């Protein structure tokens, strides 16, 4: 199949492209910069110039494809998360309009926070304004095979999801912190295993279904902070909730969440099996960048 991809040169998307190509699919990917065009060419994919705000390019990419995987998200300034969510929603709606009444698969990206596999996401709120799942549900009503991949913390030896922001913060402030006892949990998955799930959902996913890319159901924030402290050689401290906002900034909301997640239904429905042996903590410990 010919699969149009957004986020095709990103941390997760680039690995999805590789997996799709190895499976025999063709991949035109959205390319925002000249470097992205070159990266896609080097990977063996094609490039379509544009970005998530260029709805004309998105519709053009969708028109010439057999399916769509949407992994792109504006991560450059996470303090503007609400605006990034609005861009995400508009992009999904534009692609869905181009796919309407075709039954071609559309795979969108969401997160595992506070959700179980068999429950739909609540309507977006001020705290969690992302509406990708609701857009996918709307697309199903327009006779599309829209499915959802929910991501936990995605890691390899170079990056570890939101943990990478915690690492940068620990470097800047000279300490690695968690809140209170630090027993709240973040689930995790290796980026190669996440990429495999995206392809399986594209090929076999059911309309309206939600799939969890979860290999580890929950790693405590204290364990994450201690791993960062060991690797950077900085002290590890517990902060009160009152002090967390000043220390973590926009990260405070996420650092305070307990969000364990299971992939039991996903594994049963798609026979998805994580293959990578390294856990998120092990990848953090063996990261190529010590400081």
C-alpha positions in Angstrom: 0.0 0.0 0.0 0.9 3.6 -0.4 0.9 5.2 3.1 0.9 8.9 3.7 2.7 9.8 6.9 2.9 13.0 9.0 5.8 13.2 11.4 7.8 11.0 9.0 11.2 12.3 10.1 10.3 12.6 13.8 11.5 10.4 16.7 8.7 7.9 16.4 7.6 8.6 12.8 11.0 7.9 11.3 11.0 4.4 12.9 7.4 3.8 11.6 8.6 4.7 8.1 11.4 2.2 8.3 9.0 -0.5 9.5 6.5 0.3 6.7 9.2 0.2 4.0 10.6 -3.1 5.3 7.0 -4.5 5.1 6.8 -3.6 1.4 4.7 -0.4 1.6 5.5 2.9 -0.2 5.7 5.9 2.0 5.3 9.5 1.0 5.9 11.7 4.1 5.1 15.2 5.0 8.4 17.3 5.0 8.6 20.7 6.6 12.2 21.5 5.8 14.9 20.7 3.2 16.6 18.5 5.8 13.4 16.5 6.1 13.3 16.0 2.4 16.8 14.7 2.4 16.2 12.4 5.4 13.1 10.8 3.7 15.1 10.3 0.5 17.9 8.7 2.4 15.4 6.3 4.1 13.9 5.3 0.8 10.7 7.2 1.2 9.2 10.1 -0.8 8.6 13.7 0.4 5.7 16.0 0.2 6.5 19.6 1.2 4.3 21.1 3.9 3.5 21.1 7.6 0.5 20.5 9.9 -0.8 24.0 9.3 -0.7 23.6 5.5 -4.1 21.9 5.1 -3.9 22.0 1.3 -0.7 19.9 1.4 -2.3 17.5 3.9 -5.3 17.0 1.6 -3.0 16.5 -1.4 -1.0 13.8 0.4 -4.2 12.0 1.5 -5.7 12.1 -2.0 -2.8 10.0 -3.4 -2.6 7.2 -0.8 -4.2 4.0 0.4 -4.0 4.9 4.1 -2.7 7.5 6.5 -0.6 7.4 9.7 -0.6 10.6 11.7 2.3 10.9 14.2 3.2 14.5 13.9 2.7 17.0 16.7 4.1 20.4 17.4 6.6 19.8 20.2 8.8 22.8 19.9 7.2 24.8 22.7 5.3 22.6 25.1 4.3 25.7 27.1 1.9 26.3 24.1 0.3 22.9 24.4 -3.2 24.1 23.8 -2.2 25.7 20.5 -0.4 22.5 19.4 -3.6 20.5 20.2 -5.6 22.9 18.0 -3.2 22.4 15.1 -3.4 18.7 15.6 -7.2 18.7 15.6 -7.4 20.8 12.4 -4.9 18.6 10.6 -6.8 15.4 11.5 -10.1 17.0 10.4 -8.6 18.1 7.1 -7.2 14.6 6.3 -10.5 13.0 7.4 -12.5 15.1 5.0 -10.3 14.0 2.2 -10.7 10.3 3.2 -14.5 10.5 3.8 -16.5 7.6 2.5 -13.5 5.8 1.2 -13.0 3.2 4.0 -9.2 3.8 3.7 -7.5 3.5 7.1 -6.5 6.5 9.2 -4.4 6.0 12.3 -4.1 8.9 14.7 -2.0 9.3 17.8 -3.1 9.9 21.4 -1.8 9.2 24.9 -2.5 6.6 27.5 -3.0 9.0 30.4 -6.0 8.2 32.5 -7.5 5.9 29.9 -8.2 2.2 29.7 -8.2 0.3 26.4 -12.0 -0.3 26.4 -13.0 3.3 27.3 -13.2 6.3 25.0 -11.2 9.4 26.0 -13.2 12.1 27.8 -13.9 15.3 26.0 -10.9 17.6 26.0 -10.4 19.8 29.0 -8.3 22.8 29.9 -5.8 20.4 31.6 -5.8 17.9 28.7 -7.0 19.7 25.6 -5.9 17.1 22.9 -8.9 16.0 20.8 -7.3 13.5 18.4 -9.4 10.6 19.6 -12.6 12.6 19.3 -11.7 13.5 15.7 -11.0 9.8 14.9 -14.4 8.9 16.3 -16.0 11.5 14.1 -14.2 10.1 11.1 -15.6 6.6 11.7 -19.1 8.1 11.3 -17.9 9.3 7.8 -17.2 5.7 6.7 -13.5 5.7 7.5 -11.5 3.0 9.2 -10.1 5.4 11.7 -8.1 3.9 14.6 -6.2 5.2 17.6 -2.7 4.4 18.9 -2.2 5.6 22.4 1.4 6.2 23.3 3.1 6.0 26.7 6.7 7.3 27.2 8.5 6.2 24.1 12.2 5.5 24.5 15.4 4.3 23.0 19.0 5.0 24.1 18.9 8.6 22.8 15.5 9.8 23.9 12.9 8.8 26.6 9.6 10.7 26.0 8.9 13.3 28.7 11.8 11.9 30.6 14.0 13.7 28.1 12.5 17.0 29.4 13.2 15.9 33.0 16.8 15.2 32.1 17.2 18.7 30.6 15.6 20.2 33.7 17.9 18.2 36.0 20.9 19.5 34.1 19.7 23.1 34.3 18.8 23.0 38.0 21.5 20.7 39.2 19.1 18.2 40.8 16.7 15.5 39.8 13.3 15.7 41.4 10.1 13.9 41.9 6.9 14.8 43.9 6.3 13.6 47.4 6.9 9.8 47.6 7.3 9.6 43.8 5.2 6.4 43.6 3.0 7.7 40.7 3.7 5.7 37.5 4.4 6.3 33.8 4.0 3.4 31.3 6.6 3.0 28.6 7.5 1.4 25.3 10.5 1.2 23.0 10.2 3.2 19.8 10.7 0.0 17.6 7.8 -1.7 19.3 5.6 1.3 19.0 6.4 1.5 15.3 5.4 -2.2 14.8 2.1 -1.4 16.5 1.4 1.5 14.2 1.8 -0.8 11.1 -0.3 -3.5 12.7 -3.1 -1.1 13.4 -2.9 0.3 9.9 -3.1 -3.2 8.4 -5.6 -4.9 10.8 -7.0 -2.2 13.1 -10.8 -1.9 13.5 -12.7 1.3 13.0 -13.0 3.3 16.2 -10.7 0.9 18.1 -8.1 2.1 20.6 -4.7 0.4 20.9 -2.2 0.8 23.7 1.5 0.7 22.8 2.4 -0.3 26.3 5.4 -2.6 27.1 5.9 -1.5 30.8 2.7 -0.8 32.6 4.2 1.7 35.0 7.6 3.0 36.0 7.6 5.1 39.2 8.7 8.7 38.9 11.0 8.1 41.8 12.8 5.4 39.9 13.0 7.7 36.8 14.4 10.6 38.9 17.0 8.3 40.6 18.1 7.0 37.2 18.6 10.5 35.9 20.4 11.5 39.1 22.8 8.5 38.7 23.5 9.3 35.1 24.1 13.0 35.5 25.7 12.8 38.9 23.3 15.2 40.6 21.3 14.8 43.8 17.8 13.3 43.8 15.2 15.2 45.9 11.6 14.9 46.8 9.5 18.1 46.4 6.1 19.0 47.9 3.2 19.6 45.5 3.3 23.2 46.5 6.9 23.5 45.3 6.5 21.4 42.2 5.1 24.1 40.0 8.1 26.4 40.5 10.6 23.6 39.8 8.9 21.7 36.9 7.0 24.5 35.2 4.7 23.1 32.5 5.9 19.6 33.3 4.4 19.8 36.8 1.0 18.6 35.6 2.5 15.5 34.0 5.0 14.7 36.7 2.1 14.7 39.2 0.0 12.1 37.3 -0.3 8.5 38.2 -1.1 6.9 34.8 -0.4 3.1 34.7 -1.7 1.5 31.5 -2.2 -2.0 30.2 -1.9 -3.4 26.6 -3.7 -6.7 27.4 -6.5 -6.1 24.9 -4.2 -4.7 22.2 -2.0 -7.8 22.5 -5.0 -10.1 22.3 -6.6 -8.3 19.3 -3.6 -7.7 17.2 -1.1 -10.3 18.5 1.3 -7.4 19.1 4.3 -8.5 21.2 7.0 -6.0 22.3 10.3 -7.4 21.2 12.9 -5.0 22.7 14.5 -6.2 25.9 15.7 -2.8 27.3 13.4 -1.1 29.7 13.0 2.7 29.8 15.3 2.8 32.9 17.9 0.6 31.2 17.9 2.9 28.1 18.3 5.9 30.4 21.2 4.2 32.2 23.0 3.3 28.9 22.2 6.6 27.1 25.0 7.7 24.7 24.9 11.2 26.2 26.0 11.2 29.8 25.5 14.9 30.4 
